[in-house]
Amino acid sequence: KINLPHTDFKIGIVTALWNSEVTGVLKAGAFNTLIDAGIKQDNIAEWDVPGSYELIYGANKLATEGFDAVICLGVVIQGETRHFDFICDAVANGISNVTIKHNIPVAFGLLTTDTQEQAIERSGGKHGHKGEEAAWTVLKLLERG
């Protein structure tokens, strides 16, 4: 149970469009978790970006615009090249830098899987719902102040 000091927090959900069949489910789960916690729908901004790398820009932009927290959602699936490693490292570092720079919670809801099936299992399947978990993470941090 979340005990927020108030429900006027402005929270952004930045979602990568790449692998939208999974990221759309993650976004819906995050949004519903925020609503269930009492966050006003008008205080939730949803911003879709092309891919996971662009989550960094989206998070930084919303933080700059005065949002109290940002949830970043994306999926990177291992391929045959090292692209996977570069993107995952860049996004992890970029999101952590936004958190430090703006001193707000920025949730890392990036699935880094070997297969599409694993991504599906983490978006409401047998391995939980990482969109809901990312929303819960920022709510818990906002609860603490």
Salt bridges, closest charged atoms under 4 A:
ASP8 OD1 - LYS40 NZ 2.15
GLU46 OE1 - LYS27 NZ 4.00
ASP48 OD1 - LYS27 NZ 2.93
GLU65 OE2 - LYS61 NZ 3.57
GLU121 OE1 - ARG122 NH1 3.88
GLU121 OE2 - LYS126 NZ 3.88
GLU121 OE1 - HIS127 NE2 3.73
GLU133 OE1 - LYS130 NZ 3.16
GLU143 OE1 - LYS140 NZ 2.70
